Amino acid sequence: QKALREADKQLVEALRAMEQKLQEDAQQANAVKDEAWRNWNDEAKDKARSLSEKEQTQGNELQKLAEQVGQHPLMQKQADKLAELSQQVRQELPKQLDEAVASTDKEPAAKNLQETVNDLNRIRDELHRATDEIEKAAALEQELAELNRLAVDAEKLAKESEQHQQKKAQNQPAEGQSREEFDQELQTERQELQQEQQALSQDLNSLLQRKQELLQAAREARAK
């Protein structure tokens, strides 16, 4: 399988980086929860408040990534999923954390923090699955674009071959062109056409070898 286009590669990398951030945030929220059980003081509340602000920012970042994904025709389901997750990160997680901060008692605070930990882990897992699907869809889109390019090349080659055959049938050198020069021109054209045909055949064969994988990926992309 060919490497992804640079823009698609950067998009997938950004989503993977967001996964990592959410995992780190879950660990941080868990640490604050443990601290809350020991001593739910202003210092612990400040950490929860800081995490709340961070999730709002990251939710906005994830929404922007969702919009980028939405520009791809085969990734609409995944774009909707990312938009849904971004709203949870931007709104629901901060709400839980803010409720923890507002709690004067450690027990409800720790409960809210545990819910935050659980949700962060769930969101990260769902983001991971969506990103896997996005990576596959990006590869599929790339293959389909390659197939379209080959179709255009095949049409161009057919026209060039037809023109060559017409020139050969007319067997008429251009004005000022010797018979030897004309024959050499025909031979050169024939060799170039053969080389182009060979290259096109190789590309088509390579793509056809991946035909079943492409069809299966397309079905999965439509089903999700």
Salt bridges, closest charged atoms under 4 A:
ASP8 OD2 - ARG5 NH2 3.35
ASP8 OD1 - HIS72 NE2 3.61
GLU19 OE2 - ARG16 NH1 2.87
GLU19 OE1 - HIS128 ND1 2.81
ASP25 OD1 - LYS54 NZ 2.68
ASP34 OD1 - LYS33 NZ 3.75
GLU35 OE1 - LYS47 NZ 3.01
ASP46 OD1 - ARG49 NH1 2.56
GLU61 OE1 - LYS21 NZ 3.48
GLU84 OE2 - LYS81 NZ 3.56
ASP119 OD1 - ARG122 NH2 3.70
ASP125 OD1 - ARG124 NH2 2.69
GLU126 OE1 - LYS81 NZ 2.74
GLU126 OE2 - ARG122 NH1 3.25
ASP132 OD1 - ARG16 NH2 2.56
ASP132 OD2 - HIS128 NE2 3.47
GLU133 OE2 - LYS224 NZ 3.96
GLU135 OE1 - ARG16 NH2 3.11
GLU141 OE1 - HIS72 ND1 2.70
GLU143 OE1 - ARG210 NH2 2.68
GLU146 OE2 - LYS2 NZ 3.59
GLU146 OE2 - ARG149 NH2 2.80
ASP153 OD2 - ARG149 NH1 2.51
GLU155 OE2 - LYS159 NZ 3.96
GLU160 OE2 - LYS156 NZ 2.74
ASP183 OD1 - ARG179 NH1 3.79
GLU185 OE2 - LYS167 NZ 2.81
GLU189 OE1 - HIS164 ND1 2.96
GLU189 OE2 - LYS167 NZ 2.60
ASP203 OD2 - ARG149 NH2 3.52
